[in-house]
């Protein structure tokens, strides 16, 4: 080979072969599923709708990862717990409102109250996390900061388990959210609209306010931003706060779809949201939103579309495998994500 | 002066937050039935007392002038007490139980010394107690180092022995037990004896040193006189060899788990400590080792029925191969991406093992039972006591491999890559091959540990292979000191041994692990038993500040994953 002037990296070759094999499997699975015609168009639409709703929650969480990564270059491993803390605390308000009948007589107001509380708690947790765990480690090696984040993640999980108990708490059902419009469940519509409006708000905040500009400046170049008079500490805190608000809202939206919360609920969505952030290109805010939607749809459609065609029983059990596999594949083949990274210095 | 007082108050507030946390997550109330000394000293109090002592101590170390230091410690201690009084008031005035299950009447009773909030003395009790303890901690901080160490060690040993009462009761003759223990903890007299004896021993060792070991403070170059060296070594070997004989079933079980973790941690130490790659999916190799053992030996699956010893090489081989296969794609990634990708792999393996899809081969959620036990000369080893020796041999082998690799050409290549990948490559080190070897050799050790685990427990279920295992192993390495082999032993003893012994803490194990990881990274990133080299590096710039408790971290010296 070398004589031919071809320099093939052996390990790279193997990786590509594995990748192509997986792609072939996906194609074969898809074709054979579609040939059997097991699912009707209506069912496929339901899968996609559920995927979009779920994906928009991932998108909201992913924003926290992507913004913090942009500013600090740190994977805030504990962000999943920021999400959990809001949803878990919001349960108590939702429950209280359900008991005194507020939720039925005044559903929109109560929903807003729960969202506000959840967002406030998540923001508080995110700010505390930044202040206590990460601030001292800004100049430390990445491994040290990442291990701190992992430790903080477990500390938060088990703190909430200790505080509120380890059981699963069931959110009250809201009467007016039952049923469906045009064949689409109302909850899905609410979640999607909620997520989209948060995304638009965030976009306006980042583009049009002074603090938004400061956040962009710090993600571009910390030192120069500081020289230009940006208060870096405040800006980083603001970034965490914005991520916290998004995660808090995501927590309530999650509870609207899945109805139940527990102390461990943040872990898997956290990793998936990170996947979404990487998928869209980390540091890239529109990318995170898009990555979330893509991941959500893949995860919802994938088991039925790719796996059942391959003759795998109970394919829904493997939906997390699809998400994790996507994570690994993106990291291998396109670590800069679909829309590309928005980082000042390339960190490959 | 006022700013000093404010700082004392802030320390107190910090302690107050920690104490509230401890109360509300239930660490106080759950242990209220646990007697430590006599009928009065309960574990729940020891926990709060520990917080106050620590905060008071840190505060006093923070102040220069002696008289003021004690005063400040008192202020800090009283602040913590006031926080607890406030908690007691809040808990009894409002009904917080619906939200915080542990904000219960029992907590109020504990905090007010069973007097309730109606009694002024009950309300004042935490504040007074906090002040007194703060004074004690301040005094301790000012005492000469030898006394400080003596008292600290003696206190810790007394608490530990009180906690481990049941274990001593199991291995020591009953007459001796009844001399110092009650049925639930230490006798007051016994506590005094333990305190005095352990204190005296610490004082003697601190003053005169252990025979044969020079008391040269620079512990890195500790020279041991030869006859004594053999004596210590002999004692150590004797201790390890006779362990199951006097340790009985319970301690042997604990020792086996410590051993399995040591093997895993040594493997992961190659990957994280030497080569600087943060692998969060190490449990995958443990799982692959265990499942290979189970599939190859269990008649329940039935395709193969090898013996334990025949299957062991296959377990390690498959772990090695999967290390290569998983390693190849991820090794090009930057450090933090590698962590997440390996985590993803670990979860994929677990979900696959759990799925119905692979149930015919891997048993699904029920796992695989009746895994073959090791057999030596017709004698089947199924009890933990004899199994201990197999685990011990495994540990020795793993230790030997890791220690020999560390200073080999390969080991130095790993460390070069850890410090600077580009420079290492420029020096002619094959980046991919070197990293892959770290990954794969680490995987072999993980697989070996998994195979032993399967043989020891006799069954494998997916639940044993959760991410928590990876985090436990990671914590063992971090606490011991990254890249330090003796550190692995210390870490495993502290993080695996203690929680197994103190079963009451099982509930709070992960909470403590998380806190330990954060605190270690913030204040002592080099670990409890760091490598001599790294310790020197990390402390290079603090030449004349031995008084400081905190350690500054500089970006260039801790092992880092390069961008």
Interface residues (C-beta under 8 A of the other chain):
Chain A: X9 X11 X14 X15 X18 X74 X75 X92 X132 X133 X136 X137 X139 X140 X141 X142 X143 X144 X145 X146 X147 X148 X150 X151 X152 X153 X154 X155 X156 X157 X158 X159 X161 X162 X163 X164 X165 X267 X271 X274 X278 X312 X313 X314 X315 X317 X318 X320 X321 X324 X325 X327 X328 X331 X332 X335 X347 X348
Chain B: X21 X24 X25 X26 X27 X98 X99 X100 X101 X102 X276 X278 X280 X328 X329 X330 X331 X332 X333 X334 X335 X336 X337 X339 X340 X341 X343 X344 X345 X347 X348 X351 X352 X354 X355 X356 X357 X432 X436 X467 X471 X474 X475 X478 X507 X508 X510 X511 X513 X514 X515 X516 X517 X518 X520 X521 X522 X525 X553 X554 X555 X558 X559 X560 X561 X563
